[in-house]
Amino acid sequence: MVLLITWVRLPAFIALAAGSFFVGLGGGMPLAEVPRAFQQGVGDTLGFIAMVVGLGTVIGKLLAESGGALVVSRVLVSALGEKRLDWAMLISGFLIGLPVFFQVGLVLLAPVLFTAIRQTGASPLRLGIPLVAGLSVAHGLVPPHPGALAAIERLGADTGRALFYSLIIGFPVALLSGPMYGRYISRRIQIAPSAVAEQLSGEVAAPAAPSLTITLTTILLPVLLMLGAALAQAVLPDGPARQWIAFIGSPLVAMLLAAILAIYTFGIACGFDRKRVLQFAEESLPAIASVLLVVGAGGGFGRVLDVAGVDTAIAQAMSGMRLSPLVLGWVFAVLLRVSVGSATVAAVTAASIMSPIVAALPGSNKELLVVAIGAGSLFASHVNDGGFWLVKEYFGMTVAETVATWTILETIVSVLGLVGVLLLALVIK
C-alpha cells in the first residue's frame, strides 16, 4: 500500500482499497466477503464522519467570506502587541483551526500574517511558524477533524472526553513548539517575502464583518456543546436532561447547530442574501471529496483487517511485548505518516491496527490513545505530504528550508504530544 502511494503514485484511497483486497485474499477470506467487508467499513466510517466534516467545511467557508477570521486575528494582534505577535498568531491559528482543515486555515489567515509582517518588519518565520503550529495541532489532535474522528470511531472512544484531553494536551504543545521554535529558527534562516505574501499583504476590508463575540461564539459552539455532553455524562444522573444534553452534544448535532448559526451570523447578518450563502456552501464542498474518500477507504481497510483475522495475529505478536498501548499507537501512526504522508491516513490506519489490541487489554484509555495517534500522525511531514508543499509555496522557501522549519516543527509537535499524553495518563486512570 505504501509503495502504491509513494512509488506508483496512486491516489491514497485507491491504494487503500487495493491493499484491503490484498489483505483479504491473502488472509483466506471468501472471495465474496472481501468487497463486502470493505464496503461495510467504508459505510460505517463515513456514516459517522462525512456529515461532520462537510458541516465544518461550510462553517469555514462562511467564516472566510464574512471576514470573521480577520476579526479574530486582528483583535488578538492588537491586544498582545507587536512584541508578542507570534503568540497572537499561534492563538489565531489554534482557534481558527478548530473548525477548519489545516490548508483552509492557512489560506484564511495568510492575509493577516503577511499584513502583520509588512507592518512590523518581523521575520516571516517568527510569525509564520507559530501560526502553522496552531493550525497543525488543532487539525491533528482535536475533533471534529477527520483523523481524530476516525480514530474515535475505530477505537470506540468517547468523543467528549477525547475532545477534552486533546484540548488540554494540544494547546500547551502548540505554545511550547510554535513561538519557541519560531524564534529559534528565524535567527538562523532568513527568507524573503514570497510572491504570495506580496499579493496578500494588503489591508482587507470587511464592512459587514461579524463582531469578535459573535465570531468566537459561532466557532466554539460545537466544541462547547461536545464538552458539555462529556461533563453531563460524568456528573448528571441518567434521565431526560442528560439524554438531551448528550443528544445536542453529539458531533453531528453540534456541528449542524453551529452550521445553522453560521449561516445567520456569517451570512445573513453580514449582508449576504440566501442565494449567496447557498453559493458559498456549495463551493466549499468539492474540496473535501478526496478527504472523505481517503477516510472512507481507511475505514474499509480496517474492517477487512478485522474480518481477515489480523486482529488475532497482531494480538499474538504483541502479547510478549511490554509496550504501553499509548506509545504503540503513536509509533504505528509515526511509521504510517512518514511512509504515506497523509496525517488522516496515518491516524485512520493506526487506529484500525490498535482497535483489536485495545479490545484485548481491558482498562486501556481509548481517549488518550486517540490523542496519541493524532500526535503520531503529525510526525515529520516531508515531500509526500501536501501540507509540506503548501507551506513551502506560501512562505517562498526551498525544499531544504522547508525541511528545516516545517518538518522539524511537526516532529517537535508530535513528540511533545506523546509526552503530554504520557504525563496525563499518570493522572487519569
N, C-alpha and C positions, 0 to 999 in steps of 0.2 A: 504493500500500500504506500509506504514511504517512497519507494523507487518510482512508482507510478506518478506521484506528485512532483518529486524533485528532479527526476531524470527524464521520464517520458513527457512530463509537463501536462498531465491530465488535470482537469478541474478536480478539486478536492472531493466533491460529492460523488463523482464518477469513480474515483479511486476507492472511496469508502464502500461503494456498492460492489465493486469488483472484489475488494478484499473480503467483504462479507460472504459473497458466494464462494470464494476460495476456501474460507474457513469452514463454511457449511459442508461443502463437498469433501474437504479433507478430513472433517470430523465424522464423516459417515452418516450424515443426516439423510433421510429420504429426499429424493430429488424434489418432489412437490413441496416439501416442508421448508426448503431453503428460501425461495422467494416469499412464501407466506410469512415466515418468521421476520424477514426483513421488512415487509410491508407493515406488519403489526408494530414493530419497533418504531418505524417512521411515524405511524399514526399516533401511537401513544405519546411520543415526544413532542410532535408538533401540536397535538391537541392541548398540551399544556403551555407551549411556548409561542406559537405563531401569533395568536391574538395579542399577547402581552407585548411582544416585540413590535408588532405593527402599530399598536396604540402609542407606544413610546416614540416611535419614529414620527408619527403625526404630531405629537406634542413638540418634538424637537424642531420640526419644520415651522410650526406656528410660532415657536419661541424665537426663531431666527427672523422670520418675516416681520414680526411685531416690534423688534428692537429690544425685547426683554433681556436677551443675553448681554447686550451692550449696557443696559441699565444696571444690571447686577455688577458687571465688571468695573464700570466707571465709578460707581459708588464705593466699591472696595478700594480701588486705587486712590480715590480722594480721601478716604478715611485713614488709610495706613501710611500715606505719604510716599515720596519718591525713594527714600532710603529703604523702605520695606515693600517696594513694588513686587519683588519676587514672591513675597508672602501673599500679596494680593492676587497675583497670577495663579499661584497654587490653589488658593481658596476658590477662585473663579473656576478653574479647571475642574476641581473636585465637585463643586455644586452643579455646574452645567453638565458635567459628565454623568451625574446620577441618572437622568432620563434619556440620554442620547449616546450613540456609539462614539468611539474614540475619534474616528475620522470626521464625523459630523461635528463633534465638539471642537476639534481643531479648526475646521472651516468657520464655525461660528465665532470663535474667539480670536482668530488670526487678525482681523482688523483692529481689535482693541490692543493686542500685543504689539503689532507693528507701529500703531499710532503712539503708544507709550514709549517705544524705543526711539522713535523720531523726536518726540517732545523732550525726552530726558537725556538722550545721548547714551543710554545704558547699553551694555553688551547684549546682543541678541540671545546669547546662550544663558546669560544670567537670569533673564526674564523668561526665556522660552523653555528651558529645562524644567523649572517648577510647574509651568503650565501643562506640559505634556505629562509630567509625573502625576498631577492631579487627575487628568483625564484618563490616564492608563490605569491607575489604581481603581478608580470608580468603575471603569469598564471591565476589568479583570476580576475584581473581588466582589462587587456589590450587585445583588439582584435589584432590578429585574433584567439585567443584561443576560444575553443568551447562554454564555458559558456557565455562569453561576446557576441560572435557572435549570439548565440541562443537568448539571451535577446534582442539584436538589431533587429533580425528578428521578434520576437514575439511582440515587442512594436512598430515596425515601426520607429525606431530611425535612425538618420543619422550616418553612420559608421565613417566618418571622424571626426565629432565633438565628438562622443563618444570616439574615439581613443585619440583625443587631450585632453579631460577632464581627461581620465584615466591616461595619462602620467603626467599631471601637478598635479594630486592628488596622484597617485601611487608612484612616485619616492620620494617625501617628506615623505610619510608614511613609505616607506622602510628605508629611512635614520633615521627616528625617532625611529623606532621599532627595526631594526636589530642590529646595533652597540651598542646602549644604553642598550637594554635588554641583549645582549650577554655579555657585560662587567659586568652587574649586576649579572646575574645568574652564570657566570663562576667563580665568587668568592665564591659562595655558594654550587655549585655542582661540584665535581671533578670526571671526568670519565677517564678511561684508554683507550688508542687506541684500537679499536676493531680489530678483525681478518681481517675484510675487509680493514681497514686502513693499516694494516701491509702489505697486498698484493698490495695495490695501491699507496704506498708512495714512490715508486722508481722514478727515472728520466725517463720521456717518450721522446723518440727521434722521431722527425718528420722531416726528412731531406728535404722533399719537401713541407713542410708546407707553406701555403699562408702567405703573409705579413699581418701586422696589418691593413693597409689601405684597402687591398682587402677584408679581413675578415669582417671588420666593414661595408664596403660598401655593401657587399652581405647580411649581416644580417639585416641591417637597410633599405635596398632598399624598401621593401613593406611598412614599416612604413612611410618613406618619401613620397612615392607615394600617400598613402592614406591621409596624411596630406596636400599634395599639392592639391589634389582634393577638400578637405574641404576649403582651402584658395581660390581656384579658384571660387568655388561656392559663396563665400562671397564677393569677390572683382571684379570678371570679369563679363561683360555683357553677356547675352545669345548669343551664336554664336559657330562657329566651334571650336575655341580654347578652350573654356570652355567645350564643349562636349567631345573633345579628351582627355583633362586632366581628366575629370570625368571618362571616359572610362578606361584610363590607371590606374587611382587611385582606381577603384573598387576593392574590396578584392580579387576576383577571378583572375583578370588580373594582379594585383600587385604581388600576390603570384606566379602566373605562370611565370612572368618575373623573379622574384627572383630565382625560382627553375631552370629555364634555365640558368641563370647566375651562380648559384651554381654548376651546372653540369660542367661548364667550370672552374670556379675559385677554387672549392674544389675537382674537379675530374680530368679533362683532364690536367689542368695546374699543378697539383700536381703529375703527372706521372701515373695516373690510365688510363687504356685503357677503351674502350666503354663497353666491356663485364663486367669489374669490376664495373664500375659506375652503370650499369643496375642491377648487383647483389646487390649493396648497396641499391638502390631504392626499389627493391623487398623485401629485408629483413626488411625494415623499416615499411612496410605497415601492416603486420598481427597484430602488437601490438596495432593499433588504431581501430581494428574491434569492440571491446567491447565499446570503447568510442562513436563510431558512432551509435551503437545500442542504447545506453543509450540516446544520444541526439535525435535520431530519435523518440524513444518511448516517450520521453518527449514532443516533438512536437505533436505527436499523441494524447497524454493526453490533451494537451492544446486545440487542435481542438475539441475533444469530450466535453470538458468543455464549449466551445463556443456554439456548436450545442445544447447541453443539456439545455442551458439557465442558466448556473451557473453564467454567467456574470451579468444577471439581479439580481439574488439573492444576489451576492456579492455587487453590487452597492447599492441595497436597504439596506443591512445590514450596509454598511459603510456610508450611507447618513447622519446619525446623528453624526458621529464622526468627530472631528476637528483635525485630524492627517495628517501631511504632507504626500503626496504620497511617497516622498523620504524615510521618516522614515518607512512608512508602508511596502514598498518593501524590505527594509533592514530587518525588523522584520520577514516577511514571509521567506526570504532566510535563516535567522538565525535558525528559527524553523525547516525548512527542512534540513538544514545542520546538526544540532545536532541529528535529528531523523534518517536521511537516511545515512549520512556520505559523500556522493559524492558531491563535490562542483558543478560539472556540473549539476547533477540532481536538486540541490537546486536552481541554477540560472535559469535553463530552466523552472522549475515548478513555481517559484516565478514570473518570467516574464509572464507566461501564466495566472496566477491569477491576476496580475496587469494590464494586457492589457485592459480588459473592464473598469477597474476603471479609467485608464488614458484617455480612449476614452470618458468617461463621464465627465472629468474635463478638459475643454479646457485651454490651456496655460501651461499645465504641461511640465516640461523639461524632455523629454524622454531620452536624452543622459545622463543627470546626474542621472536619475533613473537607467540606465544600470550600472553605476559605483556603485551606492548604493547597488544594488542587488549583484553585484560582490563582494563588501566588505562583505555583509552579508553571502555570500556563503563560506567565508573562516573562519567563526567563530568556535572556539573551536573544532578543529579536534581531534578526540579521536579514540577509538578502532574499530569503524565501518568504518573507513576511511583507504584506502590502503596506503595513504601517511604517516599516523601515523606509520605504521609498517615498511615502508621503511626507514624512519628517524631513528627509534629505532634500526634497524639492522645495518645500516651503521655506526652509532655512538656507537653501543655496549652498549646501555642504558637499564635499567629496564623499565617496564611499568610506574612505579611511576615517574622515572626521565624524561621519555618522556612526561608525562603529565605536569610536572613542567617546561619543556623547550618548546617543540614544541606546545603543546596545548595552553599554556599561550601566546606564541608568536603569534599564529594565532588569538587569541582573541584580543590582542593588535592591530594587523594589521586591523582587522575587525572594531573595534571601532574607531580607528584613520581614517579609510577610510570613515566612516559615517560622522565624524566631518569635514573632508576635503570637502565632498560633500555639507554639510550644509553651510559651510563658502563660498564656491564658488557660491552657489545658491544666496547668498546675493549680489553678484556682477553681475552674469549673469541672465538676466531676459528672 
